[in-house]
Each structure stands twice: as C-alpha cells, then as structure tokens.
Amino acid sequence: MTSMAVARPLWSRSCLFLSFSIVSLLFFFFSNSLLSDPNLRIWRGTVETGINVFVAELPRSLNYGLLDKYWSSPPDSRIPSDPDHPSRRPGKYPENPLIKQYSAEYWIMGDLETPPEKRIGSFAKRVFSESEADVVFVPFFATLSAEMELGNGKGSFRKRSGNEDYQRQRQVLDFLKNTQAWKRSGGRDHVFVLTDPVAMWHVRHEIALSILLVVDFGGWFRLDSKSFNASTSFPERIEHTQVSVIKDVIVPYTHLLPRLHLSRNQRRHSLLYFKGAKHRHRGGLIREKLWDLLVDEHDILMEEGFPNATGREQSIRGMRNSDFCLHPAGDTPTSCRLFDAIQSLCIPVIVSDNIELPFEGILDYLEFSVFVSVTDALTPKWLAYHLRSFSERDKESFRSRMAKVQSVFVYDNGRADGIGPIQPDGAVNHIWKKVQQKVPMVKEAVIRERRKPVGTSVPLRCQCI
C-alpha cells in the first residue's frame, strides 16, 4: 500500500509534464502558422512591437526634389523678410515660419530614409514589400508643394490651370491608383502627411478614406455654409462623416521657439502672454473679443505679430516671462503657438471648444494645461481672476509635468538633411504609435469592402466619438 501510494504521485507528475509539453508544442506551431500567413497578418499587431511601413515609390521630384526647387525659387511674397532668401541651404527644410511649422513631412520621411542599422530607436520598421506592410507611407511633401504655390504671388492656388501644386497632387494620385496596394485597399491603409490646412486641397475627396496626419480638422470641414461654392469643380469641404479621430491622427506643429529646460527656468513676472494676429476668421473671431477684454489688464501682455525674424525674440521673452500663455482658436482650432508654449514651459490656457490634440490617450493635457470654455473666457474679468487663483505650487507642478513631455513634441533629429536617428521619445515615434492603433480598424474595413457584391453601393460613414 505504501509503495503504491508513493508511485501514484510520480505517475501523475509525469502525465502532467507530458500534457504540458504537448500543449506547448501545439501552441508554438499554431502561433507560427498564424504569423507566417500573410492573409492573417491582423494577428501580428498583437504580437509584434512597432509597425511595418512600406514607402510608395514616388519620384524624387515630389519630395526632396521639391526642396531643390524651393531653394532656387524667388522669395516668399507673403512675408516682408523671407529668412530663406538670399541664403541657400539645399536639402534642408525651409526656415520660413509659415512653412517650417508644418515640417512633419520632412522629419517622418527622414526617419524612413535612414539606413536600417541606424534606426534602432524607430518604432516604424521600413519594409520593401507591400505584402509585409501594415501601412503604405506616401512620400509627398504636400505642405511644401502647397506653400510654394501660395507664396509665388500669382494667386493661382485655387485654380487648376497653371497650378503646379495641383499638377503634383494629380501626379501623386494617378501613380498611387495604379499600384496593387491601392487597388487592394482602396487607399485605406495609405498614410498622407497633411499638416498644412490646404495641403492636397484639390484632391481631398479622393483620399478621404486614407489615414491622414493632420494638425486638426479645421481645414477639412467648415461650419459656415457660405464656404461651399457649388459652381466650383471640386468641393471646398469634406463631409464630417469622412474625417475623424478614429481613422486619422492628430500630429503636433513643429515648434518655432527653442526649448527651455526646467533647470533654467527663472521667476516669471507676467500672468498671461499672447502674441499673434488679432483679427482672424470663422472660429478665430473669439480672438478679437478676448483681446479687447484682456489688453488693459496690468499683468497681461497682448502683442500682435508672428514669431518671424523680429517677433521671434519678443515671443521667447514673452513666453519665458509669463506663467500662462493664451491659446485661442485662429482660422483653425489650434496653432503652432501651443507647442512653442510647451517648449517655453509657459502653461497653456486653451480656449478652443473644438480642439483636437496630438497623442491623446498617451498624454493627459490636464496635467500641464488649463482648459477654458469660450463662454467663460468671454465673461468680463473671469479669465484673469481664474488664472490668479492658481498658487505658486500649482504652477510649479504644471511646469514640472510639462518638462517631462517636452521631447514628445520634438521632430528635429539634429541632422541638417533630416536623415538620421530620431529621438525614441520624440514626435515621429509617437505619430507611428498612434497610426498603429488605427491598423486593426483599417484591416477590418478593407476585408469588409472585399466581400461586398459587385455593384453594391453603401454610403461612406465614420462613426465618430
């Protein structure tokens, strides 16, 4: 009896070990079969880190070649002193603030062009086969193309005839639509960088299903019905059912002011600072009303202008000397000013009811920003009283938390040509992390579209939240 009692546990342990081994082997082979099946790559996103990116093979004339064209062009007609002329810096993105603030396209492309052995900190893995890709990146410098047309002084931007930007937009779409990748997905898994509100203006209705990297949705649909002109050959707005935080990604502007490290922060003497244009259109009308309410407050500084060659130093002094920086809506819900404030450790005061912000879900802006409704902000004396209610400890906590996220909004990798290793905790990696979150939804949409019977017509929808 004793020997049998001892033998039984030994036999049970052996069976358990054998059973566990068989289950492990089955799981191993089953998992590998899933991962190796290109038709089931939706599973890879839950197993692998990073995102596989295929770069569409557009001609150089649509990206780096545009820089060559820019540096050989006349000065920008919209600003009195163009910082890029008469100097010449071929290969480098413009310093012209009207263009530089939208330079995400340059830094994202630079990361993907970096040799693989130097991209160890990149979240995006570049692949050279469409079948291996999660998404297809479209390497068109759409912002630079649009701004070159806007700055030529010819007034040709809204026209198609004689518009070089439109010709380039058409070239991009004609090429993409003939690729197998586009035909397979209808463009849904293609990533366009459209940081400028007017980038790809003439063909937006053709790329509305794609993943769009935008600074906000202000340039996509307008609330005033007068903006729609039925006589034009293209729509001036895209219906809100086709653009959404669900499929698209909000990205930061490129900041124009240098970073202030927390260790170099000094005592601030002003309560609130704002520098920018007083008069704006549409949602930006609030700016003029705020200006009139705040301009006479003794510890609030309101300056008109843009941080160009002369205004830049004023902006640096103003933001570094103030506890809070005002961020009202302009022509669009957001602006570069927010990211200059963060780099200056000036607590953003966001007065824009319809604003969308970069990397929400990864960041919590309430930790370093103050949000105020338009109604409250336009109540006389309310805003100044509210900001004065924050203690020095509150403001120090805001700045301390802000300092921890400054790098998240930095694109620049320190390379003159933009090609080189990026900051692992910088803007480019965070953009790709947000794009990766869209991949399962995109794959589902592609599969759902394939099974529709020929001739079926289903309205395009985006169930927005």
PLY file of the C-alpha trace (Angstrom):
ply
format ascii 1.0
element vertex 465
property float x
property float y
property float z
element edge 464
property int vertex1
property int vertex2
end_header
0.00 0.00 0.00
2.83 2.39 0.90
4.73 1.73 -2.36
1.56 2.26 -4.41
0.84 5.49 -2.55
4.34 6.78 -3.41
4.20 5.68 -7.07
0.88 7.33 -7.90
2.05 10.97 -7.45
5.16 10.22 -9.57
3.00 8.86 -12.38
0.64 11.89 -12.11
3.52 14.37 -12.34
4.88 12.62 -15.42
1.48 12.78 -17.12
1.12 16.44 -16.27
4.57 17.23 -17.67
3.85 15.29 -20.87
0.48 17.00 -21.31
2.01 20.44 -20.78
4.74 19.71 -23.33
2.23 18.61 -25.98
0.06 21.70 -25.42
3.12 23.97 -25.63
4.25 22.40 -28.89
0.77 22.72 -30.41
0.58 26.38 -29.37
4.04 27.04 -30.82
3.23 25.53 -34.22
-0.25 27.10 -34.34
1.11 30.54 -33.48
3.83 30.32 -36.10
1.35 29.28 -38.76
-0.77 32.33 -37.98
2.19 34.70 -38.08
3.50 33.28 -41.36
0.16 33.52 -43.15
0.06 36.91 -44.97
-3.72 36.77 -45.05
-3.86 36.71 -41.26
-1.37 39.48 -40.50
-4.01 41.21 -38.40
-2.72 38.95 -35.59
0.79 40.32 -35.87
-0.17 43.65 -34.32
-0.91 41.89 -31.05
2.39 40.00 -31.05
4.97 42.28 -32.61
6.12 45.70 -31.42
6.36 48.52 -33.93
4.63 48.98 -37.26
5.71 47.78 -40.71
5.80 50.63 -43.23
6.18 50.38 -47.00
7.19 53.64 -48.72
5.39 54.21 -52.02
7.88 54.61 -54.86
7.08 58.17 -55.87
9.68 60.07 -57.90
12.17 62.26 -56.02
10.68 65.37 -57.63
7.70 65.01 -55.27
9.74 65.15 -52.05
13.43 66.02 -51.81
13.38 67.35 -55.37
10.83 69.93 -54.20
13.44 71.25 -51.77
15.83 71.81 -54.69
13.07 73.68 -56.49
12.25 75.73 -53.40
15.83 76.89 -52.88
16.07 78.05 -56.49
12.78 79.99 -56.35
12.19 83.71 -55.61
11.46 84.88 -52.02
8.04 84.22 -50.47
5.76 87.08 -51.43
3.70 86.84 -48.21
6.33 87.96 -45.70
8.44 91.14 -45.78
11.74 89.42 -44.96
12.00 85.79 -46.07
14.66 84.15 -43.82
15.44 81.60 -46.56
16.49 84.19 -49.16
19.01 85.25 -50.36
20.69 82.40 -48.43
20.67 78.93 -49.99
20.54 75.69 -47.98
19.81 72.89 -50.49
18.41 69.73 -48.90
17.29 71.49 -45.72
13.65 72.24 -44.96
12.75 75.96 -45.09
13.20 78.22 -42.06
10.35 80.40 -43.31
7.99 80.15 -40.28
4.91 79.90 -42.49
6.33 76.62 -43.82
8.57 75.34 -41.03
5.66 74.99 -38.59
4.27 72.24 -40.88
7.56 70.34 -41.39
6.40 66.94 -40.01
6.57 65.51 -43.56
10.31 66.17 -43.67
11.17 64.51 -40.37
8.93 61.47 -40.87
10.46 60.92 -44.30
13.96 61.44 -42.90
13.43 58.68 -40.36
12.27 56.23 -43.04
15.24 57.16 -45.28
17.76 56.48 -42.50
19.86 53.29 -43.04
18.34 50.32 -41.13
21.37 49.83 -38.90
20.89 53.38 -37.52
17.14 53.10 -36.95
17.34 51.06 -33.75
15.18 53.60 -31.87
12.47 53.89 -34.54
9.00 52.49 -33.88
8.33 52.23 -37.63
10.09 49.36 -39.38
10.58 50.03 -43.07
9.77 47.04 -45.26
10.35 46.74 -49.00
7.41 44.55 -49.92
3.80 45.75 -49.90
2.67 42.32 -48.66
4.69 42.75 -45.45
3.38 46.22 -44.68
0.79 47.32 -42.17
0.52 50.70 -43.92
1.84 52.45 -47.04
3.52 55.80 -46.46
3.06 58.36 -49.26
6.34 60.36 -49.52
4.88 63.54 -50.96
5.87 66.87 -49.40
2.29 68.11 -49.73
2.77 71.10 -47.42
5.88 72.35 -49.18
4.16 71.93 -52.54
1.11 73.93 -51.40
3.14 76.68 -49.71
5.34 77.16 -52.77
2.20 77.78 -54.82
0.74 80.10 -52.20
3.96 82.09 -51.93
4.60 82.66 -55.62
2.43 85.79 -55.69
0.46 84.66 -58.75
-2.85 83.92 -56.99
-3.06 80.54 -58.72
-3.66 78.27 -55.73
-7.44 77.84 -56.08
-7.21 77.37 -59.82
-6.23 74.20 -61.58
-4.92 75.72 -64.76
-1.32 76.83 -64.35
-1.21 75.49 -60.78
1.96 73.43 -60.27
0.76 72.22 -56.87
-2.39 70.78 -58.42
-0.30 69.11 -61.12
1.80 67.44 -58.43
-1.29 66.36 -56.47
-2.67 64.79 -59.63
0.66 63.07 -60.32
0.66 61.52 -56.84
-2.90 60.19 -57.09
-2.51 58.91 -60.66
0.57 56.95 -59.60
-0.94 55.52 -56.41
-4.20 54.44 -58.01
-2.28 52.25 -60.46
-0.50 50.30 -57.70
-1.65 46.95 -56.38
-1.50 48.28 -52.84
-4.08 50.98 -53.58
-6.31 48.66 -55.58
-6.28 46.12 -52.75
-7.32 48.58 -50.02
-8.89 51.49 -51.88
-6.20 53.65 -50.26
-7.47 52.96 -46.73
-4.05 51.81 -45.48
-2.17 54.71 -47.11
-0.72 57.42 -44.86
-0.68 61.04 -46.07
1.03 63.86 -44.17
-1.27 66.87 -44.50
-0.15 69.21 -41.72
-0.86 72.35 -43.73
-4.64 73.03 -43.71
-4.55 73.44 -47.51
-2.29 70.50 -48.41
-3.74 68.26 -51.17
-6.58 70.79 -51.42
-7.81 69.83 -54.88
-7.92 66.03 -54.38
-9.05 65.64 -50.77
-12.27 63.91 -51.74
-10.12 61.18 -53.37
-8.06 60.45 -50.24
-10.75 60.88 -47.57
-10.66 57.14 -46.76
-6.90 57.15 -46.13
-5.08 57.70 -42.83
-4.44 61.43 -42.68
-1.83 63.03 -40.44
-3.24 66.48 -39.69
-2.73 69.19 -37.06
-6.50 69.49 -36.65
-9.70 69.17 -38.69
-10.20 72.91 -39.17
-9.04 72.78 -42.78
-11.30 69.84 -43.63
-14.82 70.95 -42.89
-16.27 74.32 -42.10
-19.34 75.18 -40.11
-20.35 78.15 -42.24
-22.37 77.03 -45.24
-21.20 80.04 -47.25
-17.82 78.35 -47.68
-19.33 75.85 -50.10
-19.38 77.02 -53.69
-21.37 74.68 -55.89
-20.03 76.33 -59.05
-16.50 75.05 -58.47
-15.33 71.79 -59.97
-14.19 70.42 -56.62
-15.69 70.53 -53.12
-14.28 73.09 -50.69
-15.05 70.86 -47.74
-15.17 67.18 -46.94
-18.21 65.95 -45.07
-17.55 65.26 -41.40
-18.53 61.63 -41.96
-15.24 61.09 -43.81
-12.70 62.62 -41.42
-12.36 61.55 -37.81
-10.07 60.92 -34.86
-11.00 57.26 -35.31
-9.09 56.77 -38.56
-6.87 59.87 -38.71
-4.03 61.05 -36.49
-3.60 64.50 -34.94
0.08 65.47 -35.02
1.91 68.43 -33.46
3.03 71.53 -35.29
6.79 71.96 -35.40
7.66 74.40 -32.64
9.47 77.58 -33.72
10.92 78.63 -30.37
13.84 76.89 -28.61
13.37 74.56 -25.67
13.73 75.91 -22.14
14.91 73.25 -19.70
13.30 73.23 -16.28
16.67 73.76 -14.57
16.99 77.11 -16.39
13.51 78.36 -15.60
13.51 81.72 -13.79
10.96 83.76 -11.89
8.12 84.90 -14.13
6.69 88.40 -13.86
3.58 88.33 -16.05
0.35 86.43 -15.55
-0.61 85.79 -19.19
1.02 86.28 -22.61
-0.24 86.18 -26.17
1.43 87.02 -29.46
-0.36 86.66 -32.77
-2.80 88.23 -35.17
-5.72 89.95 -33.50
-8.13 89.57 -36.43
-8.98 86.07 -37.67
-11.89 84.42 -39.48
-14.60 81.88 -38.58
-13.80 80.24 -35.21
-10.97 82.71 -34.67
-13.37 85.61 -34.11
-13.09 84.83 -30.40
-9.50 86.06 -30.52
-10.53 89.66 -31.21
-13.08 89.60 -28.39
-10.55 88.16 -25.94
-8.03 90.77 -26.98
-10.40 93.61 -26.14
-11.22 92.03 -22.77
-7.62 91.41 -21.71
-5.45 94.08 -23.31
-5.82 96.57 -20.43
-5.13 94.09 -17.58
-1.94 95.22 -15.82
-0.16 91.83 -15.71
-1.33 90.52 -19.10
0.69 91.18 -22.25
-1.03 91.03 -25.66
1.24 91.54 -28.68
0.29 91.47 -32.34
2.56 89.75 -34.83
4.14 86.46 -35.91
7.38 84.93 -34.50
9.49 85.78 -37.57
12.95 87.35 -37.50
11.95 90.28 -35.27
8.96 88.75 -33.45
10.80 85.58 -32.50
12.90 87.20 -29.77
9.83 89.00 -28.44
7.98 85.68 -28.29
10.84 83.98 -26.43
10.95 86.76 -23.83
7.18 86.94 -23.50
6.62 83.19 -23.07
9.53 82.71 -20.67
8.46 85.66 -18.54
4.79 84.64 -18.17
3.15 81.96 -16.06
0.42 81.30 -18.64
0.23 81.53 -22.42
-3.11 82.13 -24.12
-4.10 79.71 -26.90
-7.36 80.81 -28.53
-8.64 79.39 -31.80
-7.48 81.06 -35.01
-8.52 80.24 -38.56
-8.32 76.64 -37.32
-8.86 75.28 -33.78
-5.14 75.00 -32.96
-1.82 76.61 -33.88
1.94 76.36 -33.53
1.70 78.68 -30.51
0.64 75.82 -28.23
3.84 73.88 -28.87
6.02 76.98 -28.52
4.41 77.49 -25.11
5.20 73.91 -24.06
8.85 74.30 -25.10
8.93 77.59 -23.14
7.38 75.99 -20.02
4.57 78.53 -20.26
1.35 76.88 -19.04
-1.08 76.73 -22.00
-4.52 78.26 -21.49
-6.59 76.61 -24.21
-9.74 78.47 -25.27
-10.99 76.40 -28.19
-14.07 74.26 -27.68
-13.49 72.12 -30.79
-9.78 71.47 -30.42
-8.20 68.08 -31.08
-4.74 67.46 -29.59
-1.82 65.18 -30.52
-1.28 61.86 -28.76
-4.32 61.97 -26.50
-4.63 58.60 -24.82
-0.85 58.61 -24.43
-0.77 62.07 -22.83
-3.20 63.77 -20.47
-3.12 67.50 -21.24
-4.91 68.32 -17.99
-1.64 67.58 -16.22
0.09 70.63 -17.73
-2.62 72.78 -19.38
-5.65 74.82 -18.38
-8.83 74.39 -20.45
-11.40 77.16 -20.51
-14.73 77.22 -22.33
-15.38 80.04 -24.79
-18.35 81.16 -22.73
-16.28 81.53 -19.54
-13.36 83.16 -21.35
-15.63 85.85 -22.80
-17.13 86.71 -19.42
-15.53 90.03 -18.37
-12.80 89.64 -15.71
-13.45 85.89 -15.40
-10.27 84.58 -17.07
-7.83 86.83 -15.22
-9.50 86.01 -11.90
-9.40 82.28 -12.66
-5.69 82.28 -13.54
-4.78 84.28 -10.45
-6.43 81.59 -8.33
-3.59 79.12 -9.08
-0.96 79.03 -6.35
2.80 79.05 -6.97
2.86 75.37 -6.05
0.16 74.67 -8.66
2.15 76.46 -11.34
5.37 74.69 -10.38
3.57 71.35 -10.66
2.24 72.25 -14.10
5.74 73.20 -15.30
7.35 70.13 -13.78
4.91 67.82 -15.58
5.25 69.85 -18.79
9.03 69.46 -18.74
8.59 65.67 -18.79
6.67 65.77 -22.08
8.57 68.49 -23.98
10.51 65.91 -26.02
7.26 64.25 -27.16
6.62 67.28 -29.40
10.12 67.49 -30.92
10.69 66.40 -34.54
14.21 67.68 -35.17
16.89 64.95 -35.10
19.77 67.41 -35.29
20.73 66.49 -38.85
20.90 69.23 -41.47
19.37 66.99 -44.14
16.78 65.48 -41.76
18.05 61.94 -42.37
19.35 60.20 -39.26
18.39 58.53 -35.97
15.39 60.08 -34.27
14.67 60.64 -30.60
12.98 57.44 -29.34
10.63 59.54 -27.18
10.07 62.21 -29.84
7.19 63.19 -32.11
7.91 60.82 -35.01
7.72 57.66 -32.89
4.57 58.87 -31.15
2.94 59.50 -34.52
3.65 55.94 -35.64
2.31 54.59 -32.34
-0.97 56.39 -33.00
-1.05 55.12 -36.60
-0.56 51.58 -35.32
-3.72 51.97 -33.24
-5.65 52.54 -36.47
-4.36 49.41 -38.24
-6.92 46.85 -36.92
-9.82 49.13 -37.93
-8.27 49.70 -41.36
-7.79 45.95 -41.95
-11.37 45.30 -40.91
-12.64 47.96 -43.34
-10.58 46.50 -46.20
-11.87 42.97 -45.57
-15.45 44.21 -45.27
-15.14 46.09 -48.57
-13.84 42.98 -50.40
-16.86 40.83 -49.58
-19.42 43.32 -50.92
-21.17 42.02 -54.06
-20.28 43.76 -57.31
-22.45 46.80 -57.87
-23.26 47.27 -54.19
-23.32 50.90 -53.09
-23.01 51.65 -49.39
-22.72 55.24 -48.09
-19.34 56.12 -46.58
-19.58 56.56 -42.85
-17.29 57.26 -39.96
-18.88 56.60 -36.57
-17.21 59.44 -34.72
-16.86 59.71 -30.97
0 1
1 2
2 3
3 4
4 5
5 6
6 7
7 8
8 9
9 10
10 11
11 12
12 13
13 14
14 15
15 16
16 17
17 18
18 19
19 20
20 21
21 22
22 23
23 24
24 25
25 26
26 27
27 28
28 29
29 30
30 31
31 32
32 33
33 34
34 35
35 36
36 37
37 38
38 39
39 40
40 41
41 42
42 43
43 44
44 45
45 46
46 47
47 48
48 49
49 50
50 51
51 52
52 53
53 54
54 55
55 56
56 57
57 58
58 59
59 60
60 61
61 62
62 63
63 64
64 65
65 66
66 67
67 68
68 69
69 70
70 71
71 72
72 73
73 74
74 75
75 76
76 77
77 78
78 79
79 80
80 81
81 82
82 83
83 84
84 85
85 86
86 87
87 88
88 89
89 90
90 91
91 92
92 93
93 94
94 95
95 96
96 97
97 98
98 99
99 100
100 101
101 102
102 103
103 104
104 105
105 106
106 107
107 108
108 109
109 110
110 111
111 112
112 113
113 114
114 115
115 116
116 117
117 118
118 119
119 120
120 121
121 122
122 123
123 124
124 125
125 126
126 127
127 128
128 129
129 130
130 131
131 132
132 133
133 134
134 135
135 136
136 137
137 138
138 139
139 140
140 141
141 142
142 143
143 144
144 145
145 146
146 147
147 148
148 149
149 150
150 151
151 152
152 153
153 154
154 155
155 156
156 157
157 158
158 159
159 160
160 161
161 162
162 163
163 164
164 165
165 166
166 167
167 168
168 169
169 170
170 171
171 172
172 173
173 174
174 175
175 176
176 177
177 178
178 179
179 180
180 181
181 182
182 183
183 184
184 185
185 186
186 187
187 188
188 189
189 190
190 191
191 192
192 193
193 194
194 195
195 196
196 197
197 198
198 199
199 200
200 201
201 202
202 203
203 204
204 205
205 206
206 207
207 208
208 209
209 210
210 211
211 212
212 213
213 214
214 215
215 216
216 217
217 218
218 219
219 220
220 221
221 222
222 223
223 224
224 225
225 226
226 227
227 228
228 229
229 230
230 231
231 232
232 233
233 234
234 235
235 236
236 237
237 238
238 239
239 240
240 241
241 242
242 243
243 244
244 245
245 246
246 247
247 248
248 249
249 250
250 251
251 252
252 253
253 254
254 255
255 256
256 257
257 258
258 259
259 260
260 261
261 262
262 263
263 264
264 265
265 266
266 267
267 268
268 269
269 270
270 271
271 272
272 273
273 274
274 275
275 276
276 277
277 278
278 279
279 280
280 281
281 282
282 283
283 284
284 285
285 286
286 287
287 288
288 289
289 290
290 291
291 292
292 293
293 294
294 295
295 296
296 297
297 298
298 299
299 300
300 301
301 302
302 303
303 304
304 305
305 306
306 307
307 308
308 309
309 310
310 311
311 312
312 313
313 314
314 315
315 316
316 317
317 318
318 319
319 320
320 321
321 322
322 323
323 324
324 325
325 326
326 327
327 328
328 329
329 330
330 331
331 332
332 333
333 334
334 335
335 336
336 337
337 338
338 339
339 340
340 341
341 342
342 343
343 344
344 345
345 346
346 347
347 348
348 349
349 350
350 351
351 352
352 353
353 354
354 355
355 356
356 357
357 358
358 359
359 360
360 361
361 362
362 363
363 364
364 365
365 366
366 367
367 368
368 369
369 370
370 371
371 372
372 373
373 374
374 375
375 376
376 377
377 378
378 379
379 380
380 381
381 382
382 383
383 384
384 385
385 386
386 387
387 388
388 389
389 390
390 391
391 392
392 393
393 394
394 395
395 396
396 397
397 398
398 399
399 400
400 401
401 402
402 403
403 404
404 405
405 406
406 407
407 408
408 409
409 410
410 411
411 412
412 413
413 414
414 415
415 416
416 417
417 418
418 419
419 420
420 421
421 422
422 423
423 424
424 425
425 426
426 427
427 428
428 429
429 430
430 431
431 432
432 433
433 434
434 435
435 436
436 437
437 438
438 439
439 440
440 441
441 442
442 443
443 444
444 445
445 446
446 447
447 448
448 449
449 450
450 451
451 452
452 453
453 454
454 455
455 456
456 457
457 458
458 459
459 460
460 461
461 462
462 463
463 464
